Amino acid sequence: MKTLLPRFKQFAAAVPGRLRRLTRRDIAWGVAAVPALLLVFTLIQIPFTPSISDLSKAKTDKASVVLSSDGKELAVFKRANRDWVKLPGISPKVIDALIATEDHRFYQHHGMDLKRTASAFLHTLTGDLQGGSTLTQQLARNLYPEEIGRSATLTRKIREAITALKIESVYTKNEILETYLNTVPFLYNAYGIEMAARTYFDKSAGKLDVLESATLVGMLKGTSYYNPVQNPERSVQRRNTVLSQMVKHGKLPEARLAALQKRPLKIDFERQTETLGPAPHFAQQLKRWLIEWADRNNYNIYADGLVVRTTIDSRLQDMANKAVARQADRLQQQASAEWGLRAGWKAKKGLVLAFVRAAPEFKAALEAGQTPEQALQQLQADANFMQKLHDDKTRLQAGFLALDPRNGQVRAWVGSRDFTQDQFDHVSQAHRQPGSTFKPFVYGAAFEDGARPTDTFVDQAVQIPLGNGAFWRPSDGGGPSGATMSLRQGLMYSKNTITAQVMQQVGPAHVATLAKSMGVRQSKLEEVPSLALGTSPVTLKEMVTAYGTIANDGGYIEPVLFTQIEDRSGKVLERFAPREPEPAMSVEVAQTLLDAMRGVIDKGTGTGIRYRFGIQADVAGKTGTTQDNTDGWFILMHPQLVAGAWVGFNDNRITMGNRWGQGAQSALPMVGEFFQQAFNNRVVDQQVRFGAPQASPRSWGAGAAGEAEPVPAEESGASNGEALPEGETPADSTPMPESGVAPQEGAPVAPVIRYITVPPPAPDTQRPEQDVQAGPRPFELLPPEGRPARRAELPAPAPEEVPEPSGRGY
C-alpha cells in the first residue's frame, strides 16, 4: 500500500502533461474505448431485464377466477381495473392516432428507432428535451415498471432498449399494439383503452370516433396534464396536435382537419369501479390465503389463470345478501330516527365532541398550529364535516355467516352492509360481546358435569363474590320472580339469574375450555363469572362455528372455504380433502344441549322464527343482546345449515333502541328471512331432522305440560351483556302486549305477566321412559371419583357490596 500511493500520485501529476501531448493514436484509442465501455455496461444490464420466458408468460397473462360450489363466478383477481379487449375490438381510429403520434415508423423498426433516438439525443444536448422511445419501449416500461423504472438515466434507457428488443423477438407487431393499448394507464383507476373509453366517453373501445380516439391518445404524453376532466383546454390543444399528426402521416384527410379541430370536447365522464362480486369480504379472505399458497407453489394469482373452487353456494349467498340488505335498511330507519342530527345526536353533546376530537381532520388542524379549542370550533361550524361524521357514526352495520355443520363448508358470507362503504369484515375481524348467545357454553358445561335439563334453580337475586369485598349481581329486567325453573327453561328464556348460578357451579375455566374446543379459538376469553353472559368479545365466525359443533353432535370442524385449485387448462393442482371432526363434547351432551335450544325457538326468546317467518322445520338457536342494546345476535341451527347474524354500530358508544335493538328484533329477522327463502326455494330440506331425541314438554320440569306456563316480558337489553349496578333499572321493562310480540331475552318469568296453558302432548317414545317421568330436581353435579356431590348454593350476603362496572369496553 505504501508503494502504490506514491505511484498513483506520480501518475496523477503526469496526466495534465500527457493530455497536452496527445497523439492521433491516443485519440483513436480514446474514441474506440467509449463504445467499448458502453457495450460492456450494456451487457452488464442484461441480467437485470426480464427474461424471454418472463416475456412469453406475460404475453398470456390471465387473471385467477374464484367460483362458487355451483360454478358461478364470485371474484376475479387481476392486476388492475382492466378489461382486456382484442385488437379487432379496438377502433381503427385509435390505432391510427397512436402510431401517427407516438411511433410512425412502428412497422419499420425492431424495437428501437435509431434515427428517432439520435434526433432526440441531439435535441436534448441543445436543451430541448424530447422523447425518443418507441411504442415497444413504452410497453417495456408499462409491463415492467419495477425492473425498468421511469427515471431519466442512462441505466433506465439501456434496460428499456434491451427489453424492447426482447419483446420484438417474442411478440408480433399486432400483439405489441394490443398489449400496449390494454396496459397503458388513463387515470381514475382505468387501465387500458376499454376502461378509458368507458370512463371518459361511456362507450366501448370499438365505438370510439376520431375525435375521441385523438383525445385519449393525446393523454399519453401526460395523463394528468392533459386530463380532459380537469384540464379541458389543454386536452383540446393536445387532441388537435394528434389530429395534425394523423394528417401528416396520411391517417386523416387534410380537408377534415380544420373542421375537426373546431369541435368541442364531449366528455361523458363516469369513474369506473371494479366489479366486487356477490361475496367481496369472502373473496378478500380467500385472496390473502391464495397469495400465500401461490408463493409457496411458484404461481402468480394475477397472471397464471388459476381457478379456485369454493364452498359458497351462489343461491344461498344471494339470499343472505338480500336478507341483510332488506332488514338492515329497515333497522337503519329506526337508527336514523333515534340518532338524527336534531334528536339523539344533539342530545349526546359530550359524545359528539369525542367523535370530533378523534377525527383525522381534528389532528390535521392541530398539526397546522390551531389550538384544540379553535379546531373544535372550526370543525363544528363545518356543516359538511359534521354531516359526514354523523352519517359514518350512525350507519348501522351487520355481519352474516352460514355454514354446513356436517363438513364445515361455508355457504354464505356477508361481511358488512356494503363493501364499498365498509370493507371491515364483521364476520372474521370484528370482536364484539356475544351476550346471551354465549350461554349455551355454560349449560353445555353443566351437562358435561352430569346435570340434566330438568334440574332446577330458583329465580332469585344472585350475588357472586369477586374478591376484595366486591360482588357481581346479574339481573333480568323486571327483577326475580322467585319461581323454580329448570335448566331448560333458564336457557329457553335466557334467564341471567339462572345462568349465573349454573356458572357458579361449573366454573368459568370449564366454560372457557368448552367454548374453545367448540370453535371460539382466536378470541381471548376472560375466565370470570360474567363470562356466562357473554362479556368477552368474540367474532361471528367463531360463534357460528361453535354452534355448528353443537349441530354436528359435538364434532368441531374448522370452517372450509375452498375445495380445490386448478390451472388455466383445468388440471387440478391441489384438492383439499374434507376435514375430520374433532370431538369437542360427547354426542349425548351435544344432543341434550341442542334439544334444550329447540325450546328457545318453540317457546322462548326466538319464537319469531315460528310465528313471523312460518318456519316449522326442526331448528334450534339462541338470541343475544348486550348491555344498552350495543350488539344484537341470533344464531339458528338446522341439520344441513347453521347461520348467524350480528347487528350493531362500528363504534359501540352508539347503541340501538330498546324496541328494535334486541337480538330477537335486529339479528333474528336476517336469519329468519334467509332460512325462509332457503326452505321455500328448496335449497335446504326442511323435512330433515336432527338425530337428537326431542323431549316432550311434560319432562321439562317446572311449568310442565298442563300447568300455567309463564311467557316472558319483552327483553330489556340493558341487563344482558353485564349485570346492572345495584339500584339501577333497565330503560324499559314494559310487559308484553296480549298478542303479536315474541318473548324476549333476559326478561322475568313472573306471575304478574300473562299466562298461557299448554295442552298435554302425546307421549314421546324417542327418549327413555325414566327421562320422561323424571320430575324436576335441584341442579346437582355428578361427582368425580372420591368427591361428594355439590348442590347449588348462593353465597351469604356480605356487609359491603360493590357493584361490578358495566364493562362496556369502549
Rosetta blueprint (number, residue, H / E / L):
1 M L
2 K L
3 T L
4 L H
5 L H
6 P H
7 R H
8 F H
9 K H
10 Q H
11 F H
12 A H
13 A H
14 A H
15 V H
16 P H
17 G H
18 R H
19 L H
20 R H
21 R L
22 L L
23 T L
24 R H
25 R H
26 D H
27 I H
28 A H
29 W H
30 G H
31 V H
32 A H
33 A H
34 V H
35 P H
36 A H
37 L H
38 L H
39 L H
40 V H
41 F H
42 T H
43 L H
44 I H
45 Q H
46 I H
47 P H
48 F H
49 T L
50 P L
51 S L
52 I H
53 S H
54 D H
55 L H
56 S H
57 K H
58 A H
59 K H
60 T L
61 D L
62 K E
63 A L
64 S E
65 V E
66 V E
67 L E
68 S L
69 S L
70 D L
71 G L
72 K L
73 E E
74 L E
75 A E
76 V E
77 F E
78 K L
79 R L
80 A L
81 N L
82 R E
83 D L
84 W L
85 V L
86 K L
87 L H
88 P H
89 G H
90 I L
91 S L
92 P H
93 K H
94 V H
95 I H
96 D H
97 A H
98 L H
99 I H
100 A H
101 T H
102 E H
103 D L
104 H L
105 R L
106 F L
107 Y L
108 Q L
109 H L
110 H L
111 G L
112 M L
113 D L
114 L H
115 K H
116 R H
117 T H
118 A H
119 S H
120 A H
121 F H
122 L H
123 H H
124 T H
125 L H
126 T L
127 G L
128 D L
129 L L
130 Q L
131 G L
132 G L
133 S L
134 T L
135 L H
136 T H
137 Q H
138 Q H
139 L H
140 A H
141 R H
142 N H
143 L H
144 Y L
145 P H
146 E H
147 E H
148 I H
149 G L
150 R L
151 S L
152 A L
153 T L
154 L H
155 T H
156 R H
157 K H
158 I H
159 R H
160 E H
161 A H
162 I H
163 T H
164 A H
165 L H
166 K H
167 I H
168 E H
169 S H
170 V H
171 Y L
172 T L
173 K H
174 N H
175 E H
176 I H
177 L H
178 E H
179 T H
180 Y H
181 L H
182 N H
183 T H
184 V L
185 P E
186 F L
187 L L
188 Y L
189 N L
190 A L
191 Y E
192 G H
193 I H
194 E H
195 M H
196 A H
197 A H
198 R H
199 T H
200 Y H
201 F H
202 D L
203 K L
204 S L
205 A H
206 G H
207 K H
208 L L
209 D L
210 V H
211 L H
212 E H
213 S H
214 A H
215 T H
216 L H
217 V H
218 G H
219 M H
220 L L
221 K L
222 G L
223 T L
224 S L
225 Y L
226 Y L
227 N L
228 P L
229 V L
230 Q L
231 N L
232 P H
233 E H
234 R H
235 S H
236 V H
237 Q H
238 R H
239 R H
240 N H
241 T H
242 V H
243 L H
244 S H
245 Q H
246 M H
247 V H
248 K H
249 H L
250 G L
251 K L
252 L L
253 P L
254 E H
255 A H
256 R H
257 L H
258 A H
259 A H
260 L H
261 Q H
262 K L
263 R L
264 P L
265 L L
266 K L
267 I L
268 D L
269 F L
270 E L
271 R L
272 Q L
273 T L
274 E L
275 T L
276 L L
277 G L
278 P L
279 A L
280 P H
281 H H
282 F H
283 A H
284 Q H
285 Q H
286 L H
287 K H
288 R H
289 W H
290 L H
291 I H
292 E H
293 W H
294 A H
295 D H
296 R H
297 N L
298 N L
299 Y L
300 N L
301 I L
302 Y L
303 A L
304 D E
305 G L
306 L L
307 V E
308 V E
309 R E
310 T E
311 T L
312 I L
313 D L
314 S H
315 R H
316 L H
317 Q H
318 D H
319 M H
320 A H
321 N H
322 K H
323 A H
324 V H
325 A H
326 R H
327 Q H
328 A H
329 D H
330 R H
331 L H
332 Q H
333 Q H
334 Q H
335 A H
336 S H
337 A H
338 E H
339 W L
340 G L
341 L L
342 R L
343 A L
344 G H
345 W H
346 K H
347 A H
348 K L
349 K H
350 G H
351 L H
352 V H
353 L H
354 A H
355 F H
356 V H
357 R H
358 A H
359 A L
360 P H
361 E H
362 F H
363 K H
364 A H
365 A H
366 L H
367 E H
368 A L
369 G L
370 Q L
371 T L
372 P H
373 E H
374 Q H
375 A H
376 L H
377 Q H
378 Q H
379 L H
380 Q H
381 A L
382 D L
383 A H
384 N H
385 F H
386 M H
387 Q H
388 K H
389 L H
390 H H
391 D H
392 D H
393 K H
394 T L
395 R L
396 L E
397 Q E
398 A E
399 G E
400 F E
401 L E
402 A E
403 L E
404 D L
405 P L
406 R L
407 N L
408 G L
409 Q E
410 V E
411 R E
412 A E
413 W E
414 V E
415 G L
416 S L
417 R L
418 D L
419 F L
420 T L
421 Q L
422 D L
423 Q L
424 F L
425 D L
426 H L
427 V L
428 S L
429 Q L
430 A L
431 H L
432 R E
433 Q L
434 P L
435 G H
436 S H
437 T H
438 F H
439 K H
440 P H
441 F H
442 V H
443 Y H
444 G H
445 A H
446 A H
447 F H
448 E H
449 D L
450 G L
451 A L
452 R L
453 P L
454 T L
455 D E
456 T E
457 F E
458 V E
459 D L
460 Q L
461 A L
462 V L
463 Q L
464 I E
465 P E
466 L E
467 G E
468 N L
469 G L
470 A E
471 F E
472 W E
473 R L
474 P L
475 S L
476 D L
477 G L
478 G L
479 G L
480 P L
481 S L
482 G L
483 A L
484 T E
485 M E
486 S E
487 L H
488 R H
489 Q H
490 G H
491 L H
492 M H
493 Y L
494 S L
495 K L
496 N H
497 T H
498 I H
499 T H
500 A H
501 Q H
502 V H
503 M H
504 Q H
505 Q H
506 V H
507 G L
508 P H
509 A H
510 H H
511 V H
512 A H
513 T H
514 L H
515 A H
516 K H
517 S H
518 M H
519 G L
520 V L
521 R L
522 Q L
523 S L
524 K L
525 L L
526 E L
527 E L
528 V L
529 P H
530 S H
531 L H
532 A H
533 L H
534 G L
535 T L
536 S L
537 P L
538 V E
539 T L
540 L H
541 K H
542 E H
543 M H
544 V H
545 T H
546 A H
547 Y H
548 G H
549 T H
550 I H
551 A H
552 N L
553 D L
554 G L
555 G E
556 Y E
557 I L
558 E L
559 P L
560 V E
561 L L
562 F E
563 T E
564 Q E
565 I E
566 E E
567 D L
568 R L
569 S L
570 G L
571 K L
572 V E
573 L E
574 E E
575 R E
576 F L
577 A L
578 P L
579 R L
580 E L
581 P L
582 E E
583 P E
584 A L
585 M L
586 S L
587 V H
588 E H
589 V H
590 A H
591 Q H
592 T H
593 L H
594 L H
595 D H
596 A H
597 M H
598 R H
599 G H
600 V H
601 I H
602 D H
603 K L
604 G L
605 T L
606 G L
607 T L
608 G H
609 I H
610 R H
611 Y H
612 R L
613 F L
614 G L
615 I L
616 Q L
617 A L
618 D L
619 V L
620 A E
621 G E
622 K E
623 T E
624 G E
625 T E
626 T L
627 Q H
628 D H
629 N H
630 T L
631 D E
632 G E
633 W E
634 F E
635 I E
636 L E
637 M E
638 H E
639 P L
640 Q L
641 L E
642 V E
643 A E
644 G E
645 A E
646 W E
647 V E
648 G E
649 F E
650 N L
651 D L
652 N L
653 R L
654 I L
655 T L
656 M L
657 G L
658 N L
659 R L
660 W L
661 G L
662 Q L
663 G H
664 A H
665 Q H
666 S H
667 A L
668 L H
669 P H
670 M H
671 V H
672 G H
673 E H
674 F H
675 F H
676 Q H
677 Q H
678 A H
679 F H
680 N H
681 N L
682 R L
683 V L
684 V L
685 D L
686 Q L
687 Q L
688 V L
689 R L
690 F L
691 G L
692 A L
693 P L
694 Q L
695 A L
696 S L
697 P H
698 R H
699 S H
700 W L
701 G L
702 A L
703 G L
704 A L
705 A L
706 G L
707 E L
708 A E
709 E E
710 P E
711 V L
712 P L
713 A L
714 E L
715 E L
716 S L
717 G H
718 A H
719 S H
720 N L
721 G L
722 E L
723 A L
724 L L
725 P L
726 E L
727 G L
728 E L
729 T L
730 P L
731 A L
732 D L
733 S L
734 T L
735 P L
736 M L
737 P L
738 E L
739 S L
740 G L
741 V L
742 A L
743 P L
744 Q L
745 E L
746 G L
747 A L
748 P L
749 V L
750 A L
751 P L
752 V L
753 I L
754 R L
755 Y E
756 I E
757 T E
758 V L
759 P L
760 P L
761 P L
762 A L
763 P L
764 D L
765 T L
766 Q L
767 R L
768 P L
769 E H
770 Q H
771 D H
772 V H
773 Q H
774 A L
775 G L
776 P L
777 R E
778 P E
779 F L
780 E E
781 L L
782 L L
783 P L
784 P L
785 E L
786 G L
787 R L
788 P L
789 A L
790 R L
791 R E
792 A L
793 E L
794 L L
795 P L
796 A L
797 P L
798 A L
799 P L
800 E L
801 E L
802 V E
803 P L
804 E L
805 P L
806 S L
807 G L
808 R L
809 G L
810 Y L
